[in-house]
């Protein structure tokens, strides 16, 4: 159990060391997806929560093996069936809070899917460096090069 907690802590440290825009986007995606809890037991909410759990577990596993590299985007493949399912539900939408959530969720996850597939492509074409900011490296660069 302690080893799992250490791994979770390491994953979260990597997450919070990402570049600010990427961190803000990640927080948005997590929040919009976790809002599915509010709409349980609706089938759309179950699908979203399932996609979120599967992609998060896959991302956690990939990060453990490879680090915070662009390959983590492959975890978003779980969202393809979820997004297809949600698209079939659009004809039932109205102006309710639930419908607004579905539209925001769908658009956000489509954007994330595109970005993540581009990241996976880049990873397999040589851009396999870590995607996090290393605070100590940034401090050294700033001290050695004041103009940065």
N, C-alpha and C positions, 0 to 999 in steps of 0.2 A: 504493500500500500504506500509506503514512504517513497519507493522508487517512482511510482505513478505520480505522486504529488510533486516530486522533483522534476519529472518530465513536463508536467503541466506548467510548473513555475518557469522552466526554461523556455517553453513554447510562448508563454505570455511575455517574457522578457524580449524574445525575438519580435513578437507582435508590436510591443511598445517601442521598439527601436527602429521601426519602419519610418520612412520619410512621412512627414506630417500629412500631406494630401492623401497618401495611401492609407494612413492610420484613420483619418476622418472617414474615408470611403468605407473602410472595413467596419468601423463602428456603426455607420449607417446601415450597411448590409446586415449585420448581426441584429440590429434593433428592428429593422423592418421585417426580418424573417421571424424573430422571436415574438413579434406581435401576433403570430399565428396562435399562440397560447390563449389569447383573448377570444378567439373565434372557434375554439374547440367546442363541440365535436364535428363541426362542419367538415365535409370531405376535402375542401380546398385547404383548410388549415391543417388537416392531418397530412395531406400531401406535402405541404410546405415544411412542416415540422420534420417529416421523414427525410426530405431532401436535405434539410439543414443538418440533421444528425448524421446522415451518411456522408455528406461532403465535409463536414467538420472532422469526423473521425478519419476520413481519408487524408485530409490535409494535415491533421496531427501526425498520422503515421508517416506520410511523405516527409514532413519537416524533421521528424526524428531520424529518418534514414538519410536524407539529402541536405537538410538545412533549409533556410528560407530562400529557396531558389525559385525561378519561374515555373518549374515543374509543378509547384503547388496548385497552379491553375487547373491541372488535370482533375482535381477533386470536384470541379464544377461540372464535370460531365454528368454527375448525378442529377443536375438540374434540368437536363434536356427533357426527360419524360414529365417532370413536374411542370415545366413551362408549357409543354404541349397540352397537358391536362388542363391547366389554367386557361389556355387559349380557347378551349372548347366550352368554357363556362362564361365567356364574355356576353353571349346573347341573353344571359339571365341577370345582367348587372343593372342596377338602378342608381339613384343618387345617395345611397346609404353609406354609412361609415365603412361597412364591410366592402362595398364595391370600390370605394376610393382606395382602401388598403390594397385590394387585389390589383388595381391598375398601377399604383405606385410600386408595389412588390414586383409585378410582372416587368415593368420598364426597368427597374433597378437591377433585377436579376438578369435580364437580357443584356444590359450594358456590361454587367460583371462577367457574364458568359463570354461575350465578345472579347473583352480585355484579357480574360484568363486564357482563352484559346490562342490569342496573339502571344501571350507570355509563354505558353507551351511550345508554340512554333519557334519562338526566339530561343528557348532553352535548347531545343533539338538542333538549332542552327548556330550553336556556339556561345550563346549568352547564358552561361551557366553559373555566373557569379551570384553571391548572396544579394538579396534585395533590401537589406537593412542598413541603417546608418550605425556605424560604430562610433559612439561618442568619444572614445579616447583617440581614435584616428582623426576625427574632426578637430579635436582640440590641438593635436600636434600640427595639423595642416594650418590651422589658424595662427598658431604661435610662430611657425616657421615662415608663413606667408601672410603678413598682416593685411594685404590687399584682398584676401579671399573673404 
